[in-house]
Amino acid sequence: MNLSCFHNKNILITGGAGYLATNLITQLAATDCHIIRVDRPGVQFVPLVGTFTFHDIKGDIRERIIWESLLENVDIVFHFAAQTSVYVAEQDPQADLNINVMPMLHLLETCREKKLNPVVLFSGTVTEIGLIEHLPVNEDCSDHPITVYDLHKLIAENYLKHYTHNGIVRGIVLRLANVYGPGPKSSSADRGVLNMMIRKALQGQVLTVYGDGKYLRDYVYIEDVAKAFLAGVANRDNITGKHFVIGSGEGHTILQAINLVAERVALKTGKRVPVVNITPPSLLSPIEFRHFVADTHQYTKLTGWRAKWSLLEGIDATIQEFTSRENNK
């Protein structure tokens, strides 16, 4: 990928200590840009190595005042900060609104008042569409969110589109399928499930699957996701003001994916852990009972990006990374 469009650019990344940010920055290692990582107080930023310069800020992006200093002289914003648990959002919708919607509005209003015009990339989620009947899913499908979390992600997305259409910023939304691969652990128990299963298998623990596990998922490797965001910036003139679904384009049932984890870990450890079907919890969200496979042809046509990693390759790479990390402790 040609990263010349990042040359000498100031890049702000919210959720800067998190999973998406860490992997995105890895892809920019050889780029002479300046990176500003911002995350909440108390987080631990991972050390960075690269051609770029950087500095880290700890602050509360729910507060409007912080955005005035964050956005000064910024060319590109990757807005990754979010509360990512469906269940936490249901329990406290106001708190979820404050972190998943209000920072976007603060960002946009600051740009409007200060006449700033950055490129803004936002990490949405494919579950914004709700429960669907036809696969694969592309950008033409209408949205019917069925959770508070997805409703708030869609509201933030629509704010970004509205301000983009009014010429205030240049916004692009990538709705992500089930992302997995090396990086910091998710802060939400209901996210990063495939990574969690890989860790459990490496520790010799039993892997559990709710029900028959026959719901289809699109598992997309984190390196492909990071490159999708970079491709968005590089091709912004073609895609500004739009949203796109980002996945591998391949569907696997949850049971297939977990069995594959068990098989690939067994090749590494010599022991295949059991995979056990269990009764789903009674309060499981209906969004868990969905099928999803992404149709990414439109994004490929407009940016040249396409997912490169198969599920088997991605699981093997994740196993290798987790194993190396344990051995180096």
QUINOR-V654700 format. One record per residue. RES is the residue in three letters. PHI is phi in whole degrees, -180 to 180 (none if undefined). OMEGA is omega in whole degrees, -180 to 180 (NA if undefined). BURIAL is I if it has 24 or more other C-alpha atoms within 12 Angstrom, else O. Layout:
res=RES phi=PHI omega=OMEGA burial=BURIAL
res=RES phi=PHI omega=OMEGA burial=BURIAL
This chain:
res=MET phi=none omega=178 burial=I
res=ASN phi=-81 omega=-177 burial=O
res=LEU phi=-104 omega=-178 burial=O
res=SER phi=-63 omega=180 burial=O
res=CYS phi=-69 omega=178 burial=I
res=PHE phi=-95 omega=-178 burial=I
res=HIS phi=-59 omega=178 burial=O
res=ASN phi=61 omega=-180 burial=O
res=LYS phi=-92 omega=173 burial=I
res=ASN phi=-94 omega=-172 burial=I
res=ILE phi=-120 omega=177 burial=I
res=LEU phi=-98 omega=179 burial=I
res=ILE phi=-126 omega=174 burial=I
res=THR phi=-84 omega=-170 burial=I
res=GLY phi=66 omega=-169 burial=I
res=GLY phi=-66 omega=177 burial=I
res=ALA phi=-95 omega=-171 burial=I
res=GLY phi=-89 omega=-172 burial=I
res=TYR phi=-66 omega=-179 burial=I
res=LEU phi=-63 omega=-177 burial=I
res=ALA phi=-61 omega=-177 burial=I
res=THR phi=-60 omega=-180 burial=I
res=ASN phi=-74 omega=176 burial=I
res=LEU phi=-63 omega=-179 burial=I
res=ILE phi=-63 omega=176 burial=I
res=THR phi=-57 omega=-180 burial=I
res=GLN phi=-71 omega=-179 burial=I
res=LEU phi=-99 omega=-171 burial=I
res=ALA phi=-57 omega=-176 burial=O
res=ALA phi=-98 omega=-175 burial=O
res=THR phi=-106 omega=-180 burial=I
res=ASP phi=-88 omega=177 burial=O
res=CYS phi=-119 omega=175 burial=I
res=HIS phi=-118 omega=-175 burial=I
res=ILE phi=-109 omega=174 burial=I
res=ILE phi=-112 omega=177 burial=I
res=ARG phi=-98 omega=176 burial=I
res=VAL phi=-124 omega=177 burial=I
res=ASP phi=-153 omega=-174 burial=I
res=ARG phi=-69 omega=176 burial=I
res=PRO phi=-58 omega=178 burial=O
res=GLY phi=99 omega=180 burial=O
res=VAL phi=-76 omega=177 burial=O
res=GLN phi=-110 omega=176 burial=O
res=PHE phi=-78 omega=176 burial=I
res=VAL phi=-75 omega=178 burial=O
res=PRO phi=-61 omega=-180 burial=O
res=LEU phi=-115 omega=175 burial=I
res=VAL phi=-132 omega=179 burial=O
res=GLY phi=174 omega=178 burial=O
res=THR phi=-71 omega=-177 burial=O
res=PHE phi=-65 omega=166 burial=I
res=THR phi=-102 omega=-178 burial=I
res=PHE phi=-158 omega=165 burial=I
res=HIS phi=-148 omega=-174 burial=I
res=ASP phi=-112 omega=179 burial=I
res=ILE phi=-129 omega=173 burial=I
res=LYS phi=-107 omega=-177 burial=O
res=GLY phi=-167 omega=-177 burial=I
res=ASP phi=-101 omega=-177 burial=I
res=ILE phi=-75 omega=172 burial=I
res=ARG phi=-76 omega=179 burial=I
res=GLU phi=-93 omega=-177 burial=O
res=ARG phi=-61 omega=-170 burial=I
res=ILE phi=-61 omega=-176 burial=O
res=ILE phi=-66 omega=-176 burial=O
res=TRP phi=-67 omega=-179 burial=I
res=GLU phi=-64 omega=178 burial=O
res=SER phi=-84 omega=-178 burial=O
res=LEU phi=-62 omega=-170 burial=I
res=LEU phi=-89 omega=-178 burial=I
res=GLU phi=-63 omega=178 burial=O
res=ASN phi=64 omega=180 burial=I
res=VAL phi=-85 omega=179 burial=I
res=ASP phi=-96 omega=-174 burial=I
res=ILE phi=-135 omega=176 burial=I
res=VAL phi=-119 omega=168 burial=I
res=PHE phi=-105 omega=-177 burial=I
res=HIS phi=-94 omega=-177 burial=I
res=PHE phi=-107 omega=-176 burial=I
res=ALA phi=-62 omega=-178 burial=I
res=ALA phi=-168 omega=163 burial=I
res=GLN phi=-92 omega=-167 burial=I
res=THR phi=-112 omega=-179 burial=I
res=SER phi=-93 omega=175 burial=I
res=VAL phi=-59 omega=-173 burial=I
res=TYR phi=-77 omega=175 burial=I
res=VAL phi=-63 omega=179 burial=I
res=ALA phi=-63 omega=180 burial=I
res=GLU phi=-67 omega=-178 burial=I
res=GLN phi=-74 omega=-177 burial=O
res=ASP phi=-143 omega=-178 burial=O
res=PRO phi=-59 omega=-180 burial=O
res=GLN phi=-64 omega=178 burial=O
res=ALA phi=-63 omega=179 burial=O
res=ASP phi=-66 omega=176 burial=I
res=LEU phi=-59 omega=-176 burial=I
res=ASN phi=-65 omega=-179 burial=I
res=ILE phi=-101 omega=-175 burial=I
res=ASN phi=-99 omega=179 burial=I
res=VAL phi=-121 omega=-172 burial=I
res=MET phi=-61 omega=176 burial=I
res=PRO phi=-59 omega=176 burial=I
res=MET phi=-63 omega=179 burial=I
res=LEU phi=-65 omega=177 burial=I
res=HIS phi=-62 omega=178 burial=I
res=LEU phi=-57 omega=-175 burial=I
res=LEU phi=-68 omega=180 burial=I
res=GLU phi=-68 omega=176 burial=I
res=THR phi=-63 omega=177 burial=I
res=CYS phi=-63 omega=-180 burial=I
res=ARG phi=-65 omega=-176 burial=I
res=GLU phi=-69 omega=-177 burial=O
res=LYS phi=-96 omega=180 burial=O
res=LYS phi=56 omega=175 burial=O
res=LEU phi=-98 omega=-177 burial=I
res=ASN phi=-140 omega=-179 burial=I
res=PRO phi=-76 omega=166 burial=I
res=VAL phi=-82 omega=-177 burial=I
res=VAL phi=-121 omega=175 burial=I
res=LEU phi=-107 omega=-174 burial=I
res=PHE phi=-119 omega=178 burial=I
res=SER phi=-91 omega=175 burial=I
res=GLY phi=-93 omega=-179 burial=I
res=THR phi=-138 omega=-179 burial=I
res=VAL phi=-67 omega=-180 burial=I
res=THR phi=-75 omega=174 burial=I
res=GLU phi=-57 omega=-177 burial=I
res=ILE phi=-73 omega=-179 burial=I
res=GLY phi=88 omega=180 burial=I
res=LEU phi=-91 omega=-173 burial=I
res=ILE phi=-122 omega=-177 burial=I
res=GLU phi=-107 omega=-173 burial=O
res=HIS phi=-120 omega=178 burial=O
res=LEU phi=-123 omega=-6 burial=O
res=PRO phi=-76 omega=-175 burial=I
res=VAL phi=-106 omega=174 burial=I
res=ASN phi=-123 omega=-174 burial=I
res=GLU phi=-74 omega=-179 burial=I
res=ASP phi=-82 omega=-179 burial=O
res=CYS phi=-70 omega=-180 burial=O
res=SER phi=-79 omega=-175 burial=O
res=ASP phi=-97 omega=176 burial=I
res=HIS phi=-141 omega=-177 burial=O
res=PRO phi=-61 omega=-178 burial=I
res=ILE phi=-117 omega=176 burial=I
res=THR phi=-126 omega=176 burial=I
res=VAL phi=-61 omega=179 burial=I
res=TYR phi=-56 omega=-178 burial=I
res=ASP phi=-68 omega=177 burial=I
res=LEU phi=-61 omega=-179 burial=I
res=HIS phi=-69 omega=176 burial=I
res=LYS phi=-63 omega=179 burial=I
res=LEU phi=-69 omega=177 burial=I
res=ILE phi=-62 omega=178 burial=I
res=ALA phi=-61 omega=178 burial=I
res=GLU phi=-61 omega=-178 burial=I
res=ASN phi=-69 omega=172 burial=I
res=TYR phi=-59 omega=-179 burial=I
res=LEU phi=-62 omega=179 burial=I
res=LYS phi=-65 omega=-179 burial=I
res=HIS phi=-62 omega=-179 burial=I
res=TYR phi=-69 omega=175 burial=I
res=THR phi=-67 omega=-179 burial=I
res=HIS phi=-65 omega=176 burial=O
res=ASN phi=-95 omega=173 burial=O
res=GLY phi=77 omega=-176 burial=O
res=ILE phi=-82 omega=174 burial=I
res=VAL phi=-133 omega=175 burial=I
res=ARG phi=-118 omega=-170 burial=I
res=GLY phi=-99 omega=177 burial=I
res=ILE phi=-140 omega=-179 burial=I
res=VAL phi=-118 omega=172 burial=I
res=LEU phi=-113 omega=178 burial=I
res=ARG phi=-90 omega=-170 burial=I
res=LEU phi=-95 omega=172 burial=I
res=ALA phi=-81 omega=-177 burial=I
res=ASN phi=-80 omega=-176 burial=I
res=VAL phi=-88 omega=178 burial=I
res=TYR phi=-146 omega=179 burial=I
res=GLY phi=126 omega=-175 burial=I
res=PRO phi=-60 omega=178 burial=I
res=GLY phi=144 omega=178 burial=I
res=PRO phi=-58 omega=178 burial=I
res=LYS phi=-65 omega=174 burial=O
res=SER phi=-68 omega=178 burial=I
res=SER phi=-82 omega=-179 burial=O
res=SER phi=-112 omega=-177 burial=O
res=ALA phi=-66 omega=-178 burial=O
res=ASP phi=-96 omega=174 burial=I
res=ARG phi=-120 omega=178 burial=I
res=GLY phi=64 omega=-174 burial=I
res=VAL phi=-64 omega=-178 burial=I
res=LEU phi=-64 omega=176 burial=I
res=ASN phi=-60 omega=180 burial=I
res=MET phi=-61 omega=179 burial=I
res=MET phi=-66 omega=177 burial=I
res=ILE phi=-64 omega=179 burial=I
res=ARG phi=-62 omega=-180 burial=I
res=LYS phi=-62 omega=-180 burial=I
res=ALA phi=-62 omega=178 burial=I
res=LEU phi=-65 omega=178 burial=I
res=GLN phi=-90 omega=178 burial=O
res=GLY phi=79 omega=-178 burial=O
res=GLN phi=-88 omega=176 burial=O
res=VAL phi=-67 omega=176 burial=I
res=LEU phi=-99 omega=-177 burial=I
res=THR phi=-113 omega=179 burial=I
res=VAL phi=-128 omega=178 burial=I
res=TYR phi=-71 omega=177 burial=O
res=GLY phi=62 omega=-179 burial=O
res=ASP phi=-85 omega=176 burial=O
res=GLY phi=68 omega=-174 burial=I
res=LYS phi=-97 omega=176 burial=O
res=TYR phi=-80 omega=-177 burial=I
res=LEU phi=-78 omega=174 burial=I
res=ARG phi=-131 omega=174 burial=I
res=ASP phi=-110 omega=-178 burial=I
res=TYR phi=-93 omega=-176 burial=I
res=VAL phi=-119 omega=-175 burial=I
res=TYR phi=-72 omega=-172 burial=I
res=ILE phi=-60 omega=179 burial=I
res=GLU phi=-64 omega=176 burial=I
res=ASP phi=-62 omega=-180 burial=I
res=VAL phi=-66 omega=179 burial=I
res=ALA phi=-58 omega=180 burial=I
res=LYS phi=-69 omega=176 burial=I
res=ALA phi=-64 omega=178 burial=I
res=PHE phi=-66 omega=179 burial=I
res=LEU phi=-65 omega=178 burial=I
res=ALA phi=-64 omega=177 burial=I
res=GLY phi=-62 omega=178 burial=I
res=VAL phi=-66 omega=-177 burial=I
res=ALA phi=-63 omega=-177 burial=I
res=ASN phi=-119 omega=-173 burial=I
res=ARG phi=-59 omega=-178 burial=I
res=ASP phi=-64 omega=-179 burial=O
res=ASN phi=-86 omega=-166 burial=O
res=ILE phi=-130 omega=-178 burial=I
res=THR phi=-57 omega=178 burial=I
res=GLY phi=87 omega=-175 burial=I
res=LYS phi=-123 omega=172 burial=I
res=HIS phi=-118 omega=-179 burial=I
res=PHE phi=-140 omega=175 burial=I
res=VAL phi=-88 omega=-177 burial=I
res=ILE phi=-123 omega=178 burial=I
res=GLY phi=-156 omega=179 burial=I
res=SER phi=-81 omega=-174 burial=I
res=GLY phi=84 omega=180 burial=I
res=GLU phi=-117 omega=179 burial=I
res=GLY phi=-103 omega=173 burial=I
res=HIS phi=-134 omega=174 burial=I
res=THR phi=-70 omega=178 burial=I
res=ILE phi=-58 omega=-180 burial=I
res=LEU phi=-63 omega=178 burial=I
res=GLN phi=-60 omega=-178 burial=I
res=ALA phi=-65 omega=-178 burial=I
res=ILE phi=-70 omega=175 burial=I
res=ASN phi=-64 omega=178 burial=I
res=LEU phi=-65 omega=175 burial=I
res=VAL phi=-58 omega=-179 burial=I
res=ALA phi=-59 omega=-179 burial=I
res=GLU phi=-67 omega=-176 burial=I
res=ARG phi=-73 omega=176 burial=I
res=VAL phi=-68 omega=179 burial=I
res=ALA phi=-60 omega=177 burial=O
res=LEU phi=-64 omega=-179 burial=O
res=LYS phi=-86 omega=-172 burial=I
res=THR phi=-104 omega=-176 burial=O
res=GLY phi=84 omega=-179 burial=O
res=LYS phi=-135 omega=178 burial=O
res=ARG phi=-94 omega=179 burial=I
res=VAL phi=-76 omega=178 burial=I
res=PRO phi=-68 omega=171 burial=O
res=VAL phi=-114 omega=-171 burial=I
res=VAL phi=-121 omega=174 burial=O
res=ASN phi=-83 omega=180 burial=O
res=ILE phi=-128 omega=179 burial=O
res=THR phi=-69 omega=180 burial=O
res=PRO phi=-64 omega=175 burial=O
res=PRO phi=-59 omega=-176 burial=O
res=SER phi=-66 omega=-177 burial=O
res=LEU phi=-99 omega=179 burial=O
res=LEU phi=-63 omega=-179 burial=O
res=SER phi=-65 omega=177 burial=I
res=PRO phi=-58 omega=-179 burial=O
res=ILE phi=-65 omega=178 burial=I
res=GLU phi=-70 omega=-177 burial=I
res=PHE phi=-97 omega=-177 burial=I
res=ARG phi=-124 omega=169 burial=I
res=HIS phi=-114 omega=178 burial=I
res=PHE phi=-152 omega=169 burial=I
res=VAL phi=-141 omega=-176 burial=I
res=ALA phi=-86 omega=168 burial=I
res=ASP phi=-106 omega=-174 burial=I
res=THR phi=-101 omega=-175 burial=I
res=HIS phi=-59 omega=-178 burial=I
res=GLN phi=-65 omega=180 burial=I
res=TYR phi=-67 omega=177 burial=I
res=THR phi=-62 omega=-180 burial=I
res=LYS phi=-62 omega=-174 burial=O
res=LEU phi=-88 omega=-175 burial=O
res=THR phi=-125 omega=-175 burial=I
res=GLY phi=85 omega=180 burial=O
res=TRP phi=-75 omega=168 burial=I
res=ARG phi=-154 omega=178 burial=I
res=ALA phi=-68 omega=-177 burial=I
res=LYS phi=-106 omega=-171 burial=I
res=TRP phi=-91 omega=170 burial=I
res=SER phi=-78 omega=179 burial=I
res=LEU phi=-63 omega=179 burial=I
res=LEU phi=-61 omega=180 burial=I
res=GLU phi=-63 omega=-179 burial=O
res=GLY phi=-68 omega=178 burial=I
res=ILE phi=-64 omega=179 burial=I
res=ASP phi=-61 omega=-180 burial=I
res=ALA phi=-66 omega=179 burial=I
res=THR phi=-69 omega=176 burial=I
res=ILE phi=-58 omega=-179 burial=I
res=GLN phi=-62 omega=-179 burial=I
res=GLU phi=-66 omega=180 burial=O
res=PHE phi=-63 omega=179 burial=I
res=THR phi=-66 omega=179 burial=O
res=SER phi=-62 omega=-180 burial=O
res=ARG phi=-64 omega=179 burial=O
res=GLU phi=-66 omega=-179 burial=O
res=ASN phi=-67 omega=-178 burial=O
res=ASN phi=-92 omega=179 burial=O
res=LYS phi=-71 omega=NA burial=O
